[in-house]
């Protein structure tokens, strides 16, 4: 049966996502023709409160590990965390050659170095003029705009037809770095025929065109000129164009620049080294030097625009950052709009900043002028579809409503509805004789990263963590005679997150009595040596009693010591 299925899949082009559809983040897409697999991006995303203790979420690469001899390379479209953040964790499980643009590789190299993977990884730098061959697949590229430099769209020339992956993009016709989108090349690709287009959907609900990043620079410069004391600017560290705006504004107002936040320092270091940031000599200062300078001669560029609890801005707002403080009259600029879900954390920081007496510029970028999106709005998405003229269309990179809206845009510009596939992660679209069908799935999902562990935290562990977070734990310790089973000491109670023992003496005494009663009953039945039975009885009786008295269900952990 397996041999028959393998024969049926011969000369078949397959496209699927291991992450990045029906979600924002952990982007990973796969193009396969026969025995050749090429992966596009390998991102990560941060967990929400439903995943306590988890540091990061990366794609499940079970399928790639099962077919590791067929995996030819990972192609990176750009250097954002939701596209490169998973690479150290994937390379620890399987070694794959990496292709990316100059800045993208620079950011990846730093990650690999931190994880002691740089020496063993095969890295290839590409640009919009590159042409590479990976087995039966021939790849070339085109230049796009986004909120980070060096972004590429990817063109796969396969025996079945041409497949285009746009990466994240917008059409910025007045880019800050003068790297214009390859519109003519996109049109040429479309003119030669595109079998399938994979295009990002993040802003598919927004009408019109996304404004140019150049407009943000003008507003930041104006805010710097009006500021009377220190200026703090918080933005995404990877938004290199935005960082250059802050550098230029600091230079125009004769200010030195202090960088706060590990990711900010790392990105600035890589971007400056590769020529994507122009920082005047002597502008950057350290914390000690900045603390000794006049308040109107300092600007601070920091992380934390999304309200992350441990990021620099959050610590500044709570006055817990050593040697740097926000004082009354200082200006704080949020040069990023809150990502959905982060609004509450951002609001708390804004409140704290106002309590410190700061002048705060925050809110939607369209209102403050301090932020524009790096993603294409509806008219640009339609322009990409019109340029590429695909026979089949697969919207990617977005939650379901975004993918659905993108489908409507594709229909509006002439793509047949039956030729549009809104898929889940793991759904495979197969192409044979230029006809497409979606009828099978491969394993796909989340791999949870907790400390050094990759994928070793499952549902059982998460369930226990949630239980502990909701109702706490009660540890019951008893010491028994190994030979006779008599109670030698205890029961001793340790409560964490359940109740304060000293203020609940009556409840604790009753629990003690229940435990002693269970021990005596087991002794009288002759089962006292079987401490596993004793543990079960303690959990059952104590749990029932606690629920009748408190309506809580703490985790009960009996510990039986035999001496």
Steps between C-alpha positions, in 0.01 A plus 500: 500500500781742594685416179183575300456835675864584434455419132186718486696795642776475240535812281275686745556851633386539863458821698419522870562702815645375828424838656370842402140439389206561732754675726748785515851369556722189473491515121621189317393391151608201294532447124559138394544340160568127505814448710584870545374707793571870551386680815412870507564676834519352845335736747391506861230669703455587864255308719188645658377451857358157410856361483655575842878472515546457125769724348430460129287315245660359183357282220471123531752359250404132529445477123839656423680265740328201343616622157831660597687346204271694265533843668730710280495839675318763703444829314444808717294787363608752768633539853196543726466268800178345371707385200846418648433451873464121482823427314723409801243249625453341158874473431548320831277225358622493139773682310374679187678746264376858542446767234424864582580860416787687663316652797286189550812282519665751733212468749490121459877471561465676834231250604710207389805634683302533824394135463844367397366400158683744271802283425294201382242688290527550123409862416448650152443871434250586225346814352234591245735405214586154634403179321542168680419140415389254768438163338211531256414848634649819356460815709535870431392804701353849487538801728214610728443770764423426862584649842848342488752526212614218273161334441452255216215331320580147380423347159506120463530365148379141520426237231132553583508881471608819677421560867547845659531573874480875566646507851376794709469806279349834417547732204694797641581718198706746708703261719734644760795291378420558131464126444195503274272198449569299182162578343626445144649163598175400669309589184745295292453198728124533461527539123689169478222322692456426871343170600456590867546811713554497877443854627491644852165611642581705814335824385236351270227669707648849454378700198726712285880511499738477795679838546872536439745465788641837396200674663593361841844661483344844466279453809786361711723793404224747592447334841873519575508870422208569735637289789652706783674218689593135436328316215424129528397314184373142517456295185565156354876444501480343154339810343833626369346787301329628817831479687662716233226760542580521872872525431441782249268687740756469782770639272279793392431595862859451619422203724705195589328161470473229765386149402307291754391140452703201383318457167537872427875490559536184289303626200670841499840329515426269205321765290778757548770245422326407172437861399123508555529761777697823481600604853722809538824431681474566872120510508450177697565525872495261794269522803757661733592772249135573424415540871754782527376698197239782491144368457445688175802335338393137536274272294429141598406229249350201677298181467159443658250666266266200543494514880730202557544477881879460500578732207685827555199734476298302754786519749545870433129561557518322837821689596692174529768559235835571663664838420232600249173661600207677341441835667224757488506683168676225305341384173418136432409394145339168412616460139291185450132415527397233754463153352151360575514341843768736634275801557454443873874474571570811294223694679652414838839632392342819362326555836829455685674743267236766563540444875870580455404829334612406148354635176383182325434462128318170451210330326420416141774596259245655266414748777845579640692468173766300688434168329404356164453134428753296308226293340301552181144631526218396268599698190859375520386140546284541191796650315716197586225265379463703180875499432537126561172389335507158673284207392478385863522708817582404860469787752751462786628679811187600686204395708199347326308826455807650327540201270129513418514871418805441281304234312229758424767740369636227274154427363452874436805509271404190305628190678238225480346415836558125455870573446547666842601282795462618860693231682597411855854424609569150371245506215676403177410644161622260229552603137515250217461583131435859620186394687481555875332298773503521879423156643773403748674622813844464656590546869509867599458692821691670779829401656541665839839628613558514876856590598730248333213261434352481149165324480534324836214695660168345402135529597544313829768741623304805386188368672693467827640852462154645446370303798777641719436853371126480568475324839854448629648192665473330839784265594421241770811337656478193725780283640422132560682210655620276219449179698177568687342784303450714811483877466832637629453871421258733326282554321678824401328739259667728247269735310606706199242711315211330684458647850716660765541218754530720811165663430321170429580293808153341528511380138853365545406312818210332323727399210749357754221293654396369156854392415546323835164330452602368158826361642315322782243351260774363276683356800187320618446354151859374477589724203716748687821401316351599162576871511362549147155414637555740792589785260186437297280494810654825635446680168142379474381575856691828545394620155132437566514670841683809368247541220203483741661766720657736244363410151863480388691209349870545582751245379550261792844340518538232771859411593550179699842451662585152632772467768 
